[in-house]
Structures are given as C-alpha cells and as structure tokens.
Amino acid sequence: QKFHPTTKPIELMRWCLQFFPDAKTILDPFLGSGTTAVAAKQLGRNYIGIEISPKYVAIANERLRQDILL
C-alpha cells in the first residue's frame, strides 16, 4: 500500500534492519509514512522517527497503532 511518494516495502526495511541485530533503537530522521518504524516494531525494536509534515506524522501514527501493521 502506498502512503507516501517514496514508500518502501516493509519487507525491504526488515531485511535492512536485520544487518544490525544489536541495534535496540532505530532512528529514522526522515520518517515519511513510517515504514522503517513499522519494520522496527515488527522486529521488537524501539524506534524514533522525525518528520516535518504533520500529514505524514498522522499516517505513521495510525499505521503504528494498528494490530496488523501495514
């Protein structure tokens, strides 16, 4: 599902994060719609996201609130 013009697949972000198994907290300074945060949450990691657009902050927050993460 496309939430942002540069949305990446969650599977890609999960694959990337697995190269850093010791990283307990993931920082995404360009949060967008929150795909990296969703992947971090799925992997049981903490995350910090920074986003300038209130529209995309709202989308990311909604995605992260869901029981089934999209």
C-alpha positions as CSV (number, residue, x, y, z in Angstrom):
1,Q,0.0,0.0,0.0
2,K,1.3,3.4,-1.0
3,F,1.1,6.1,1.8
4,H,3.9,8.4,0.6
5,P,5.6,9.1,-2.8
6,T,8.7,7.2,-1.7
7,T,7.2,4.4,0.4
8,K,9.4,1.4,0.6
9,P,8.2,-2.2,1.2
10,I,8.2,-3.2,4.8
11,E,10.0,-6.4,3.9
12,L,12.9,-4.3,2.5
13,M,13.2,-2.4,5.7
14,R,13.0,-5.5,7.8
15,W,15.8,-7.0,5.7
16,C,17.9,-3.9,6.1
17,L,17.4,-3.8,9.9
18,Q,18.5,-7.4,10.2
19,F,22.0,-6.4,9.3
20,F,22.1,-4.6,12.7
21,P,21.0,-7.3,15.1
22,D,22.4,-5.5,18.2
23,A,20.7,-2.2,17.4
24,K,18.0,-1.8,20.1
25,T,16.6,1.5,18.9
26,I,16.3,2.5,15.2
27,L,16.4,6.2,14.3
28,D,14.7,7.4,11.1
29,P,15.3,11.1,10.6
30,F,13.0,11.2,7.5
31,L,10.0,9.2,8.9
32,G,7.6,9.7,6.0
33,S,4.7,7.3,6.4
34,G,6.6,5.2,9.0
35,T,7.7,2.1,7.1
36,T,11.0,1.8,8.9
37,A,9.3,2.3,12.3
38,V,6.7,-0.4,11.3
39,A,9.6,-2.8,10.5
40,A,11.3,-2.0,13.7
41,K,8.2,-2.6,15.7
42,Q,7.6,-5.9,13.9
43,L,11.2,-6.9,14.9
44,G,10.6,-6.0,18.5
45,R,12.9,-2.9,18.4
46,N,12.4,0.6,19.7
47,Y,12.2,3.4,17.1
48,I,12.5,7.1,16.9
49,G,11.1,8.9,13.9
50,I,11.5,12.5,12.8
51,E,9.1,14.0,10.2
52,I,8.4,17.7,9.3
53,S,5.0,17.0,7.7
54,P,2.0,16.7,10.1
55,K,0.2,14.8,7.4
56,Y,2.8,12.0,7.3
57,V,3.2,12.0,11.1
58,A,-0.6,11.3,11.3
59,I,-0.2,8.4,8.7
60,A,2.7,6.9,10.6
61,N,1.0,7.1,13.9
62,E,-2.1,5.4,12.5
63,R,0.0,2.6,11.0
64,L,1.8,2.0,14.2
65,R,-1.4,1.9,16.2
66,Q,-2.8,-1.0,14.2
67,D,-2.7,-4.6,15.5
68,I,-1.8,-5.8,12.0
69,L,0.9,-3.4,10.7
70,L,0.5,-2.2,7.1
